[in-house]
Amino acid sequence: MLPPAETTATYDKIKQYVLQHYGVKVSVLYVAQIERKYGLDMRENYNKSKKPDTKVPTCPPETEKMIVEALRHF
């Protein structure tokens, strides 16, 4: 059974948490990368690039720590 929608962490809540506690703006891309890294349930991305050689920036380790703490908070 899934928790109620009010108690689940959204990308906006995670971004706000990191901004309030660390003063750093994080992108949705970084949050999604961390969720994928730790095996959290995610939906399929429908905005994938059609180009085979698309370069995607990776989340820096210090930002990863902030996002992980925000995920633990929620």
All heavy atoms as a GROMACS GRO file, in nm:
protein
  605
    1MET      N    1   0.084  -0.119   0.000
    1MET     CA    2   0.000   0.000   0.000
    1MET      C    3   0.089   0.125   0.000
    1MET      O    4   0.183   0.134   0.076
    1MET     CB    5  -0.091  -0.002   0.122
    1MET     CG    6  -0.189   0.109   0.124
    1MET     SD    7  -0.308   0.078   0.256
    1MET     CE    8  -0.370   0.239   0.276
    2LEU      N    9   0.056   0.217  -0.085
    2LEU     CA   10   0.134   0.340  -0.096
    2LEU      C   11   0.092   0.440   0.011
    2LEU      O   12  -0.025   0.444   0.050
    2LEU     CB   13   0.113   0.403  -0.234
    2LEU     CG   14   0.167   0.323  -0.352
    2LEU    CD1   15   0.125   0.389  -0.482
    2LEU    CD2   16   0.316   0.313  -0.345
    3PRO      N   17   0.185   0.523   0.057
    3PRO     CA   18   0.148   0.627   0.153
    3PRO      C   19   0.062   0.733   0.085
    3PRO      O   20   0.064   0.746  -0.037
    3PRO     CB   21   0.283   0.685   0.197
    3PRO     CG   22   0.378   0.648   0.090
    3PRO     CD   23   0.326   0.523   0.027
    4PRO      N   24  -0.013   0.809   0.164
    4PRO     CA   25  -0.096   0.916   0.105
    4PRO      C   26  -0.010   1.015   0.027
    4PRO      O   27   0.108   1.036   0.059
    4PRO     CB   28  -0.159   0.983   0.226
    4PRO     CG   29  -0.141   0.890   0.340
    4PRO     CD   30  -0.027   0.801   0.307
    5ALA      N   31  -0.069   1.076  -0.072
    5ALA     CA   32   0.004   1.169  -0.159
    5ALA      C   33   0.061   1.286  -0.080
    5ALA      O   34   0.163   1.343  -0.118
    5ALA     CB   35  -0.087   1.219  -0.270
    6GLU      N   36  -0.003   1.324   0.028
    6GLU     CA   37   0.045   1.440   0.105
    6GLU      C   38   0.178   1.411   0.175
    6GLU      O   39   0.252   1.501   0.207
    6GLU     CB   40  -0.058   1.481   0.212
    6GLU     CG   41  -0.193   1.522   0.159
    6GLU     CD   42  -0.283   1.402   0.132
    6GLU    OE1   43  -0.277   1.303   0.205
    6GLU    OE2   44  -0.358   1.409   0.034
    7THR      N   45   0.208   1.283   0.199
    7THR     CA   46   0.329   1.251   0.274
    7THR      C   47   0.444   1.209   0.184
    7THR      O   48   0.555   1.188   0.231
    7THR     CB   49   0.302   1.136   0.374
    7THR    OG1   50   0.262   1.021   0.301
    7THR    CG2   51   0.197   1.176   0.474
    8THR      N   52   0.421   1.194   0.054
    8THR     CA   53   0.529   1.153  -0.034
    8THR      C   54   0.608   1.275  -0.080
    8THR      O   55   0.556   1.385  -0.090
    8THR     CB   56   0.476   1.078  -0.157
    8THR    OG1   57   0.384   1.162  -0.226
    8THR    CG2   58   0.406   0.949  -0.116
    9ALA      N   59   0.734   1.251  -0.106
    9ALA     CA   60   0.822   1.359  -0.150
    9ALA      C   61   0.804   1.382  -0.300
    9ALA      O   62   0.815   1.290  -0.379
    9ALA     CB   63   0.966   1.326  -0.119
   10THR      N   64   0.779   1.505  -0.336
   10THR     CA   65   0.773   1.542  -0.477
   10THR      C   66   0.906   1.610  -0.512
   10THR      O   67   0.983   1.647  -0.424
   10THR     CB   68   0.657   1.640  -0.505
   10THR    OG1   69   0.680   1.761  -0.430
   10THR    CG2   70   0.523   1.579  -0.466
   11TYR      N   71   0.929   1.624  -0.641
   11TYR     CA   72   1.052   1.692  -0.683
   11TYR      C   73   1.056   1.834  -0.626
   11TYR      O   74   1.161   1.881  -0.582
   11TYR     CB   75   1.062   1.696  -0.835
   11TYR     CG   76   1.093   1.562  -0.897
   11TYR    CD1   77   1.005   1.502  -0.983
   11TYR    CD2   78   1.212   1.496  -0.869
   11TYR    CE1   79   1.033   1.378  -1.041
   11TYR    CE2   80   1.242   1.374  -0.925
   11TYR     CZ   81   1.153   1.316  -1.012
   11TYR     OH   82   1.182   1.195  -1.068
   12ASP      N   83   0.942   1.902  -0.626
   12ASP     CA   84   0.940   2.040  -0.574
   12ASP      C   85   0.971   2.043  -0.425
   12ASP      O   86   1.044   2.130  -0.378
   12ASP     CB   87   0.804   2.105  -0.600
   12ASP     CG   88   0.786   2.146  -0.745
   12ASP    OD1   89   0.888   2.170  -0.812
   12ASP    OD2   90   0.671   2.154  -0.790
   13LYS      N   91   0.917   1.948  -0.348
   13LYS     CA   92   0.945   1.944  -0.204
   13LYS      C   93   1.092   1.917  -0.178
   13LYS      O   94   1.152   1.978  -0.089
   13LYS     CB   95   0.861   1.836  -0.137
   13LYS     CG   96   0.716   1.871  -0.123
   13LYS     CD   97   0.643   1.759  -0.051
   13LYS     CE   98   0.495   1.787  -0.040
   13LYS     NZ   99   0.424   1.677   0.028
   14ILE      N  100   1.151   1.828  -0.255
   14ILE     CA  101   1.293   1.797  -0.238
   14ILE      C  102   1.378   1.918  -0.273
   14ILE      O  103   1.470   1.955  -0.200
   14ILE     CB  104   1.332   1.675  -0.323
   14ILE    CG1  105   1.263   1.550  -0.268
   14ILE    CG2  106   1.483   1.657  -0.325
   14ILE    CD1  107   1.271   1.430  -0.358
   15LYS      N  108   1.345   1.985  -0.383
   15LYS     CA  109   1.418   2.105  -0.423
   15LYS      C  110   1.407   2.214  -0.316
   15LYS      O  111   1.504   2.281  -0.284
   15LYS     CB  112   1.366   2.156  -0.557
   15LYS     CG  113   1.407   2.068  -0.675
   15LYS     CD  114   1.339   2.104  -0.803
   15LYS     CE  115   1.352   2.248  -0.841
   15LYS     NZ  116   1.294   2.280  -0.973
   16GLN      N  117   1.287   2.234  -0.260
   16GLN     CA  118   1.266   2.334  -0.157
   16GLN      C  119   1.344   2.301  -0.031
   16GLN      O  120   1.404   2.388   0.033
   16GLN     CB  121   1.117   2.348  -0.125
   16GLN     CG  122   1.038   2.416  -0.232
   16GLN     CD  123   0.889   2.414  -0.203
   16GLN    OE1  124   0.844   2.361  -0.102
   16GLN    NE2  125   0.811   2.472  -0.293
   17TYR      N  126   1.344   2.174   0.007
   17TYR     CA  127   1.417   2.131   0.127
   17TYR      C  128   1.566   2.162   0.113
   17TYR      O  129   1.627   2.219   0.204
   17TYR     CB  130   1.396   1.981   0.150
   17TYR     CG  131   1.466   1.928   0.273
   17TYR    CD1  132   1.403   1.929   0.397
   17TYR    CD2  133   1.596   1.878   0.267
   17TYR    CE1  134   1.466   1.881   0.510
   17TYR    CE2  135   1.660   1.830   0.380
   17TYR     CZ  136   1.595   1.831   0.501
   17TYR     OH  137   1.659   1.785   0.612
   18VAL      N  138   1.624   2.125   0.000
   18VAL     CA  139   1.768   2.149  -0.022
   18VAL      C  140   1.796   2.300  -0.025
   18VAL      O  141   1.894   2.346   0.034
   18VAL     CB  142   1.815   2.080  -0.152
   18VAL    CG1  143   1.958   2.121  -0.186
   18VAL    CG2  144   1.805   1.930  -0.140
   19LEU      N  145   1.709   2.376  -0.088
   19LEU     CA  146   1.729   2.521  -0.093
   19LEU      C  147   1.722   2.584   0.046
   19LEU      O  148   1.805   2.667   0.082
   19LEU     CB  149   1.625   2.586  -0.186
   19LEU     CG  150   1.637   2.735  -0.206
   19LEU    CD1  151   1.771   2.772  -0.270
   19LEU    CD2  152   1.523   2.787  -0.293
   20GLN      N  153   1.625   2.540   0.127
   20GLN     CA  154   1.609   2.597   0.262
   20GLN      C  155   1.724   2.558   0.354
   20GLN      O  156   1.769   2.640   0.434
   20GLN     CB  157   1.477   2.552   0.323
   20GLN     CG  158   1.356   2.615   0.261
   20GLN     CD  159   1.226   2.558   0.316
   20GLN    OE1  160   1.226   2.460   0.389
   20GLN    NE2  161   1.115   2.620   0.279
   21HIS      N  162   1.770   2.435   0.347
   21HIS     CA  163   1.871   2.388   0.441
   21HIS      C  164   2.015   2.414   0.396
   21HIS      O  165   2.104   2.424   0.480
   21HIS     CB  166   1.852   2.238   0.467
   21HIS     CG  167   1.732   2.210   0.553
   21HIS    ND1  168   1.605   2.202   0.502
   21HIS    CD2  169   1.722   2.189   0.685
   21HIS    CE1  170   1.522   2.177   0.600
   21HIS    NE2  171   1.589   2.168   0.712
   22TYR      N  172   2.037   2.422   0.266
   22TYR     CA  173   2.174   2.438   0.216
   22TYR      C  174   2.194   2.562   0.130
   22TYR      O  175   2.306   2.596   0.098
   22TYR     CB  176   2.216   2.315   0.134
   22TYR     CG  177   2.219   2.189   0.216
   22TYR    CD1  178   2.116   2.096   0.206
   22TYR    CD2  179   2.324   2.162   0.304
   22TYR    CE1  180   2.119   1.980   0.281
   22TYR    CE2  181   2.327   2.046   0.378
   22TYR     CZ  182   2.224   1.956   0.367
   22TYR     OH  183   2.226   1.841   0.441
   23GLY      N  184   2.084   2.625   0.088
   23GLY     CA  185   2.095   2.742   0.004
   23GLY      C  186   2.141   2.710  -0.138
   23GLY      O  187   2.199   2.794  -0.204
   24VAL      N  188   2.117   2.586  -0.182
   24VAL     CA  189   2.160   2.541  -0.314
   24VAL      C  190   2.038   2.499  -0.394
   24VAL      O  191   1.952   2.428  -0.344
   24VAL     CB  192   2.257   2.420  -0.300
   24VAL    CG1  193   2.295   2.366  -0.436
   24VAL    CG2  194   2.379   2.458  -0.221
   25LYS      N  195   2.033   2.544  -0.518
   25LYS     CA  196   1.927   2.501  -0.607
   25LYS      C  197   1.972   2.375  -0.678
   25LYS      O  198   2.082   2.370  -0.732
   25LYS     CB  199   1.894   2.609  -0.710
   25LYS     CG  200   1.825   2.729  -0.652
   25LYS     CD  201   1.784   2.825  -0.762
   25LYS     CE  202   1.709   2.942  -0.702
   25LYS     NZ  203   1.660   3.033  -0.807
   26VAL      N  204   1.886   2.272  -0.676
   26VAL     CA  205   1.917   2.147  -0.744
   26VAL      C  206   1.816   2.127  -0.856
   26VAL      O  207   1.703   2.172  -0.849
   26VAL     CB  208   1.916   2.026  -0.650
   26VAL    CG1  209   2.026   2.036  -0.547
   26VAL    CG2  210   1.783   2.010  -0.581
   27SER      N  211   1.859   2.057  -0.959
   27SER     CA  212   1.771   2.034  -1.072
   27SER      C  213   1.694   1.904  -1.054
   27SER      O  214   1.735   1.815  -0.979
   27SER     CB  215   1.851   2.028  -1.203
   27SER     OG  216   1.926   1.910  -1.206
   28VAL      N  217   1.583   1.895  -1.123
   28VAL     CA  218   1.501   1.773  -1.121
   28VAL      C  219   1.582   1.657  -1.178
   28VAL      O  220   1.569   1.543  -1.133
   28VAL     CB  221   1.371   1.796  -1.202
   28VAL    CG1  222   1.291   1.669  -1.214
   28VAL    CG2  223   1.287   1.905  -1.136
   29LEU      N  224   1.668   1.685  -1.273
   29LEU     CA  225   1.754   1.581  -1.332
   29LEU      C  226   1.840   1.515  -1.224
   29LEU      O  227   1.849   1.392  -1.218
   29LEU     CB  228   1.844   1.641  -1.440
   29LEU     CG  229   1.951   1.548  -1.497
   29LEU    CD1  230   1.887   1.434  -1.575
   29LEU    CD2  231   2.046   1.626  -1.584
   30TYR      N  232   1.901   1.595  -1.138
   30TYR     CA  233   1.985   1.539  -1.032
   30TYR      C  234   1.902   1.456  -0.935
   30TYR      O  235   1.946   1.350  -0.891
   30TYR     CB  236   2.058   1.650  -0.957
   30TYR     CG  237   2.169   1.717  -1.035
   30TYR    CD1  238   2.225   1.835  -0.990
   30TYR    CD2  239   2.218   1.664  -1.153
   30TYR    CE1  240   2.327   1.898  -1.059
   30TYR    CE2  241   2.319   1.726  -1.224
   30TYR     CZ  242   2.374   1.842  -1.176
   30TYR     OH  243   2.475   1.904  -1.246
   31VAL      N  244   1.784   1.504  -0.899
   31VAL     CA  245   1.697   1.429  -0.806
   31VAL      C  246   1.660   1.295  -0.869
   31VAL      O  247   1.665   1.190  -0.804
   31VAL     CB  248   1.571   1.511  -0.771
   31VAL    CG1  249   1.477   1.428  -0.684
   31VAL    CG2  250   1.608   1.641  -0.700
   32ALA      N  251   1.626   1.296  -0.997
   32ALA     CA  252   1.589   1.172  -1.066
   32ALA      C  253   1.708   1.076  -1.073
   32ALA      O  254   1.691   0.955  -1.056
   32ALA     CB  255   1.539   1.204  -1.206
   33GLN      N  256   1.828   1.128  -1.096
   33GLN     CA  257   1.946   1.042  -1.100
   33GLN      C  258   1.970   0.973  -0.966
   33GLN      O  259   2.002   0.854  -0.961
   33GLN     CB  260   2.070   1.123  -1.138
   33GLN     CG  261   2.075   1.161  -1.283
   33GLN     CD  262   2.195   1.248  -1.316
   33GLN    OE1  263   2.266   1.297  -1.227
   33GLN    NE2  264   2.219   1.269  -1.444
   34ILE      N  265   1.951   1.046  -0.858
   34ILE     CA  266   1.973   0.988  -0.725
   34ILE      C  267   1.864   0.886  -0.694
   34ILE      O  268   1.893   0.779  -0.639
   34ILE     CB  269   1.977   1.100  -0.617
   34ILE    CG1  270   2.089   1.200  -0.647
   34ILE    CG2  271   1.994   1.040  -0.478
   34ILE    CD1  272   2.225   1.139  -0.669
   35GLU      N  273   1.740   0.916  -0.729
   35GLU     CA  274   1.633   0.818  -0.708
   35GLU      C  275   1.661   0.691  -0.786
   35GLU      O  276   1.643   0.580  -0.735
   35GLU     CB  277   1.499   0.877  -0.750
   35GLU     CG  278   1.444   0.979  -0.654
   35GLU     CD  279   1.308   1.030  -0.695
   35GLU    OE1  280   1.265   1.009  -0.810
   35GLU    OE2  281   1.243   1.093  -0.609
   36ARG      N  282   1.705   0.704  -0.908
   36ARG     CA  283   1.737   0.588  -0.991
   36ARG      C  284   1.854   0.510  -0.931
   36ARG      O  285   1.854   0.388  -0.926
   36ARG     CB  286   1.769   0.632  -1.133
   36ARG     CG  287   1.776   0.520  -1.233
   36ARG     CD  288   1.794   0.569  -1.376
   36ARG     NE  289   1.691   0.666  -1.416
   36ARG     CZ  290   1.713   0.795  -1.441
   36ARG    NH1  291   1.835   0.845  -1.433
   36ARG    NH2  292   1.615   0.875  -1.475
   37LYS      N  293   1.955   0.582  -0.882
   37LYS     CA  294   2.074   0.520  -0.825
   37LYS      C  295   2.040   0.432  -0.705
   37LYS      O  296   2.095   0.324  -0.687
   37LYS     CB  297   2.175   0.628  -0.783
   37LYS     CG  298   2.301   0.573  -0.721
   37LYS     CD  299   2.397   0.685  -0.688
   37LYS     CE  300   2.523   0.630  -0.623
   37LYS     NZ  301   2.619   0.738  -0.593
   38TYR      N  302   1.946   0.478  -0.622
   38TYR     CA  303   1.910   0.406  -0.501
   38TYR      C  304   1.788   0.316  -0.520
   38TYR      O  305   1.736   0.261  -0.424
   38TYR     CB  306   1.889   0.503  -0.385
   38TYR     CG  307   2.021   0.562  -0.340
   38TYR    CD1  308   2.059   0.691  -0.379
   38TYR    CD2  309   2.109   0.490  -0.262
   38TYR    CE1  310   2.180   0.744  -0.340
   38TYR    CE2  311   2.230   0.542  -0.222
   38TYR     CZ  312   2.264   0.669  -0.261
   38TYR     OH  313   2.386   0.722  -0.222
   39GLY      N  314   1.742   0.303  -0.644
   39GLY     CA  315   1.636   0.208  -0.674
   39GLY      C  316   1.497   0.248  -0.631
   39GLY      O  317   1.411   0.162  -0.612
   40LEU      N  318   1.472   0.376  -0.618
   40LEU     CA  319   1.337   0.421  -0.583
   40LEU      C  320   1.247   0.411  -0.705
   40LEU      O  321   1.291   0.424  -0.819
   40LEU     CB  322   1.340   0.565  -0.532
   40LEU     CG  323   1.423   0.585  -0.404
   40LEU    CD1  324   1.429   0.732  -0.370
   40LEU    CD2  325   1.364   0.505  -0.290
   41ASP      N  326   1.120   0.384  -0.681
   41ASP     CA  327   1.024   0.369  -0.791
   41ASP      C  328   1.011   0.497  -0.869
   41ASP      O  329   0.992   0.605  -0.812
   41ASP     CB  330   0.887   0.329  -0.738
   41ASP     CG  331   0.886   0.190  -0.680
   41ASP    OD1  332   0.968   0.108  -0.726
   41ASP    OD2  333   0.804   0.163  -0.591
   42MET      N  334   1.023   0.483  -1.000
   42MET     CA  335   1.011   0.597  -1.089
   42MET      C  336   0.928   0.557  -1.210
   42MET      O  337   0.926   0.441  -1.249
   42MET     CB  338   1.149   0.645  -1.135
   42MET     CG  339   1.236   0.697  -1.025
   42MET     SD  340   1.396   0.751  -1.085
   42MET     CE  341   1.349   0.877  -1.199
   43ARG      N  342   0.865   0.656  -1.269
   43ARG     CA  343   0.792   0.632  -1.393
   43ARG      C  344   0.885   0.646  -1.512
   43ARG      O  345   0.994   0.700  -1.502
   43ARG     CB  346   0.676   0.731  -1.406
   43ARG     CG  347   0.566   0.707  -1.303
   43ARG     CD  348   0.453   0.800  -1.325
   43ARG     NE  349   0.496   0.932  -1.276
   43ARG     CZ  350   0.429   1.042  -1.294
   43ARG    NH1  351   0.317   1.042  -1.360
   43ARG    NH2  352   0.473   1.157  -1.248
   44GLU      N  353   0.838   0.601  -1.625
   44GLU     CA  354   0.915   0.613  -1.750
   44GLU      C  355   0.926   0.760  -1.790
   44GLU      O  356   0.830   0.836  -1.778
   44GLU     CB  357   0.845   0.534  -1.860
   44GLU     CG  358   0.914   0.536  -1.993
   44GLU     CD  359   1.047   0.464  -1.993
   44GLU    OE1  360   1.065   0.372  -1.911
   44GLU    OE2  361   1.133   0.501  -2.075
   45ASN      N  362   1.042   0.800  -1.838
   45ASN     CA  363   1.062   0.936  -1.885
   45ASN      C  364   1.015   0.944  -2.031
   45ASN      O  365   1.069   0.876  -2.117
   45ASN     CB  366   1.210   0.974  -1.876
   45ASN     CG  367   1.237   1.113  -1.926
   45ASN    OD1  368   1.146   1.187  -1.959
   45ASN    ND2  369   1.363   1.148  -1.933
   46TYR      N  370   0.919   1.029  -2.057
   46TYR     CA  371   0.865   1.042  -2.193
   46TYR      C  372   0.933   1.153  -2.272
   46TYR      O  373   0.904   1.172  -2.388
   46TYR     CB  374   0.714   1.067  -2.187
   46TYR     CG  375   0.642   0.951  -2.124
   46TYR    CD1  376   0.592   0.958  -1.996
   46TYR    CD2  377   0.627   0.831  -2.193
   46TYR    CE1  378   0.527   0.851  -1.938
   46TYR    CE2  379   0.562   0.724  -2.137
   46TYR     CZ  380   0.513   0.734  -2.010
   46TYR     OH  381   0.450   0.628  -1.953
   47ASN      N  382   1.025   1.224  -2.210
   47ASN     CA  383   1.095   1.334  -2.278
   47ASN      C  384   1.237   1.296  -2.314
   47ASN      O  385   1.327   1.378  -2.313
   47ASN     CB  386   1.097   1.458  -2.187
   47ASN     CG  387   0.960   1.511  -2.164
   47ASN    OD1  388   0.876   1.503  -2.252
   47ASN    ND2  389   0.935   1.566  -2.046
   48LYS      N  390   1.259   1.171  -2.347
   48LYS     CA  391   1.393   1.126  -2.381
   48LYS      C  392   1.438   1.187  -2.514
   48LYS      O  393   1.358   1.205  -2.604
   48LYS     CB  394   1.397   0.974  -2.393
   48LYS     CG  395   1.382   0.904  -2.262
   48LYS     CD  396   1.391   0.755  -2.282
   48LYS     CE  397   1.372   0.682  -2.152
   48LYS     NZ  398   1.370   0.536  -2.171
   49SER      N  399   1.568   1.211  -2.521
   49SER     CA  400   1.624   1.265  -2.644
   49SER      C  401   1.626   1.158  -2.752
   49SER      O  402   1.648   1.040  -2.726
   49SER     CB  403   1.766   1.315  -2.618
   49SER     OG  404   1.823   1.358  -2.738
   50LYS      N  405   1.606   1.199  -2.873
   50LYS     CA  406   1.608   1.107  -2.987
   50LYS      C  407   1.752   1.082  -3.035
   50LYS      O  408   1.777   0.988  -3.107
   50LYS     CB  409   1.525   1.164  -3.103
   50LYS     CG  410   1.384   1.203  -3.064
   50LYS     CD  411   1.293   1.084  -3.052
   50LYS     CE  412   1.150   1.125  -3.035
   50LYS     NZ  413   1.106   1.142  -2.901
   51LYS      N  414   1.843   1.167  -2.993
   51LYS     CA  415   1.982   1.156  -3.036
   51LYS      C  416   2.053   1.048  -2.954
   51LYS      O  417   2.040   1.044  -2.832
   51LYS     CB  418   2.054   1.289  -3.015
   51LYS     CG  419   1.995   1.402  -3.096
   51LYS     CD  420   2.067   1.531  -3.065
   51LYS     CE  421   2.001   1.647  -3.137
   51LYS     NZ  422   2.064   1.775  -3.101
   52PRO      N  423   2.129   0.962  -3.020
   52PRO     CA  424   2.196   0.854  -2.948
   52PRO      C  425   2.316   0.899  -2.864
   52PRO      O  426   2.353   0.833  -2.769
   52PRO     CB  427   2.242   0.759  -3.059
   52PRO     CG  428   2.251   0.844  -3.180
   52PRO     CD  429   2.148   0.952  -3.165
   53ASP      N  430   2.375   1.013  -2.898
   53ASP     CA  431   2.495   1.059  -2.828
   53ASP      C  432   2.469   1.178  -2.737
   53ASP      O  433   2.555   1.264  -2.720
   53ASP     CB  434   2.606   1.090  -2.928
   53ASP     CG  435   2.564   1.200  -3.027
   53ASP    OD1  436   2.444   1.229  -3.036
   53ASP    OD2  437   2.652   1.255  -3.094
   54THR      N  438   2.354   1.184  -2.676
   54THR     CA  439   2.319   1.295  -2.588
   54THR      C  440   2.404   1.291  -2.462
   54THR      O  441   2.416   1.187  -2.399
   54THR     CB  442   2.170   1.288  -2.550
   54THR    OG1  443   2.093   1.286  -2.668
   54THR    CG2  444   2.130   1.407  -2.466
   55LYS      N  445   2.462   1.404  -2.427
   55LYS     CA  446   2.542   1.414  -2.305
   55LYS      C  447   2.453   1.464  -2.192
   55LYS      O  448   2.394   1.571  -2.202
   55LYS     CB  449   2.660   1.508  -2.325
   55LYS     CG  450   2.760   1.455  -2.424
   55LYS     CD  451   2.878   1.546  -2.436
   55LYS     CE  452   2.976   1.490  -2.537
   55LYS     NZ  453   3.093   1.575  -2.553
   56VAL      N  454   2.447   1.386  -2.086
   56VAL     CA  455   2.366   1.421  -1.970
   56VAL      C  456   2.460   1.450  -1.854
   56VAL      O  457   2.544   1.366  -1.820
   56VAL     CB  458   2.270   1.305  -1.932
   56VAL    CG1  459   2.188   1.341  -1.811
   56VAL    CG2  460   2.181   1.271  -2.050
   57PRO      N  461   2.449   1.567  -1.790
   57PRO     CA  462   2.536   1.597  -1.677
   57PRO      C  463   2.504   1.504  -1.560
   57PRO      O  464   2.390   1.465  -1.541
   57PRO     CB  465   2.504   1.742  -1.643
   57PRO     CG  466   2.370   1.767  -1.701
   57PRO     CD  467   2.356   1.676  -1.818
   58THR      N  468   2.608   1.468  -1.485
   58THR     CA  469   2.586   1.382  -1.368
   58THR      C  470   2.590   1.465  -1.241
   58THR      O  471   2.654   1.570  -1.234
   58THR     CB  472   2.693   1.272  -1.360
   58THR    OG1  473   2.821   1.334  -1.359
   58THR    CG2  474   2.683   1.178  -1.479
   59CYS      N  475   2.520   1.417  -1.142
   59CYS     CA  476   2.509   1.487  -1.014
   59CYS      C  477   2.642   1.484  -0.941
   59CYS      O  478   2.700   1.377  -0.920
   59CYS     CB  479   2.400   1.420  -0.931
   59CYS     SG  480   2.366   1.505  -0.777
   60PRO      N  481   2.692   1.601  -0.896
   60PRO     CA  482   2.816   1.605  -0.819
   60PRO      C  483   2.796   1.538  -0.682
   60PRO      O  484   2.686   1.538  -0.628
   60PRO     CB  485   2.844   1.754  -0.801
   60PRO     CG  486   2.752   1.825  -0.893
   60PRO     CD  487   2.640   1.734  -0.926
   61PRO      N  488   2.902   1.479  -0.626
   61PRO     CA  489   2.889   1.408  -0.499
   61PRO      C  490   2.836   1.493  -0.384
   61PRO      O  491   2.757   1.445  -0.302
   61PRO     CB  492   3.032   1.362  -0.468
   61PRO     CG  493   3.103   1.364  -0.598
   61PRO     CD  494   3.036   1.468  -0.682
   62GLU      N  495   2.876   1.620  -0.376
   62GLU     CA  496   2.827   1.704  -0.266
   62GLU      C  497   2.678   1.733  -0.280
   62GLU      O  498   2.606   1.739  -0.181
   62GLU     CB  499   2.907   1.835  -0.255
   62GLU     CG  500   2.907   1.921  -0.380
   62GLU     CD  501   3.015   1.884  -0.481
   62GLU    OE1  502   3.091   1.791  -0.459
   62GLU    OE2  503   3.019   1.953  -0.585
   63THR      N  504   2.631   1.747  -0.401
   63THR     CA  505   2.487   1.767  -0.425
   63THR      C  506   2.411   1.638  -0.396
   63THR      O  507   2.300   1.642  -0.342
   63THR     CB  508   2.462   1.813  -0.570
   63THR    OG1  509   2.541   1.928  -0.596
   63THR    CG2  510   2.316   1.846  -0.592
   64GLU      N  511   2.471   1.524  -0.427
   64GLU     CA  512   2.408   1.396  -0.400
   64GLU      C  513   2.380   1.380  -0.251
   64GLU      O  514   2.273   1.335  -0.212
   64GLU     CB  515   2.498   1.282  -0.448
   64GLU     CG  516   2.440   1.146  -0.422
   64GLU     CD  517   2.527   1.033  -0.472
   64GLU    OE1  518   2.616   1.057  -0.556
   64GLU    OE2  519   2.506   0.919  -0.427
   65LYS      N  520   2.475   1.419  -0.167
   65LYS     CA  521   2.456   1.409  -0.022
   65LYS      C  522   2.337   1.492   0.024
   65LYS      O  523   2.260   1.448   0.109
   65LYS     CB  524   2.583   1.453   0.051
   65LYS     CG  525   2.699   1.359   0.032
   65LYS     CD  526   2.824   1.412   0.098
   65LYS     CE  527   2.944   1.324   0.064
   65LYS     NZ  528   3.068   1.379   0.119
   66MET      N  529   2.322   1.611  -0.032
   66MET     CA  530   2.210   1.697   0.004
   66MET      C  531   2.077   1.636  -0.036
   66MET      O  532   1.980   1.638   0.041
   66MET     CB  533   2.225   1.834  -0.063
   66MET     CG  534   2.345   1.912  -0.021
   66MET     SD  535   2.357   2.063  -0.119
   66MET     CE  536   2.531   2.094  -0.112
   67ILE      N  537   2.071   1.580  -0.155
   67ILE     CA  538   1.947   1.521  -0.205
   67ILE      C  539   1.912   1.396  -0.125
   67ILE      O  540   1.795   1.373  -0.091
   67ILE     CB  541   1.958   1.490  -0.356
   67ILE    CG1  542   1.972   1.620  -0.434
   67ILE    CG2  543   1.837   1.411  -0.404
   67ILE    CD1  544   2.005   1.602  -0.580
   68VAL      N  545   2.013   1.315  -0.091
   68VAL     CA  546   1.988   1.195  -0.011
   68VAL      C  547   1.930   1.232   0.124
   68VAL      O  548   1.836   1.168   0.173
   68VAL     CB  549   2.117   1.110   0.003
   68VAL    CG1  550   2.101   1.002   0.107
   68VAL    CG2  551   2.155   1.051  -0.131
   69GLU      N  552   1.984   1.338   0.186
   69GLU     CA  553   1.930   1.381   0.316
   69GLU      C  554   1.785   1.426   0.300
   69GLU      O  555   1.700   1.397   0.384
   69GLU     CB  556   2.013   1.492   0.377
   69GLU     CG  557   1.960   1.529   0.515
   69GLU     CD  558   2.024   1.651   0.574
   69GLU    OE1  559   2.142   1.674   0.551
   69GLU    OE2  560   1.952   1.725   0.645
   70ALA      N  561   1.755   1.498   0.193
   70ALA     CA  562   1.618   1.543   0.170
   70ALA      C  563   1.525   1.423   0.150
   70ALA      O  564   1.413   1.421   0.203
   70ALA     CB  565   1.611   1.635   0.048
   71LEU      N  566   1.569   1.322   0.078
   71LEU     CA  567   1.488   1.202   0.059
   71LEU      C  568   1.465   1.130   0.192
   71LEU      O  569   1.355   1.081   0.218
   71LEU     CB  570   1.555   1.108  -0.041
   71LEU     CG  571   1.553   1.155  -0.186
   71LEU    CD1  572   1.643   1.068  -0.271
   71LEU    CD2  573   1.412   1.157  -0.241
   72ARG      N  574   1.567   1.124   0.276
   72ARG     CA  575   1.551   1.062   0.409
   72ARG      C  576   1.453   1.141   0.495
   72ARG      O  577   1.380   1.083   0.574
   72ARG     CB  578   1.686   1.052   0.480
   72ARG     CG  579   1.773   0.946   0.422
   72ARG     CD  580   1.899   0.930   0.502
   72ARG     NE  581   1.981   0.823   0.444
   72ARG     CZ  582   2.110   0.825   0.438
   72ARG    NH1  583   2.179   0.928   0.489
   72ARG    NH2  584   2.176   0.726   0.384
   73HIS      N  585   1.456   1.272   0.482
   73HIS     CA  586   1.364   1.356   0.558
   73HIS      C  587   1.218   1.323   0.526
   73HIS      O  588   1.134   1.320   0.614
   73HIS     CB  589   1.392   1.504   0.530
   73HIS     CG  590   1.292   1.597   0.591
   73HIS    ND1  591   1.293   1.624   0.725
   73HIS    CD2  592   1.189   1.665   0.538
   73HIS    CE1  593   1.193   1.708   0.752
   73HIS    NE2  594   1.129   1.735   0.640
   74PHE      N  595   1.191   1.300   0.398
   74PHE     CA  596   1.054   1.270   0.356
   74PHE      C  597   1.028   1.122   0.367
   74PHE      O  598   0.923   1.074   0.363
   74PHE     CB  599   1.028   1.322   0.215
   74PHE     CG  600   1.030   1.472   0.207
   74PHE    CD1  601   1.136   1.539   0.149
   74PHE    CD2  602   0.925   1.545   0.256
   74PHE    CE1  603   1.138   1.676   0.141
   74PHE    CE2  604   0.926   1.684   0.249
   74PHE     CZ  605   1.033   1.750   0.191
   0.00000   0.00000   0.00000
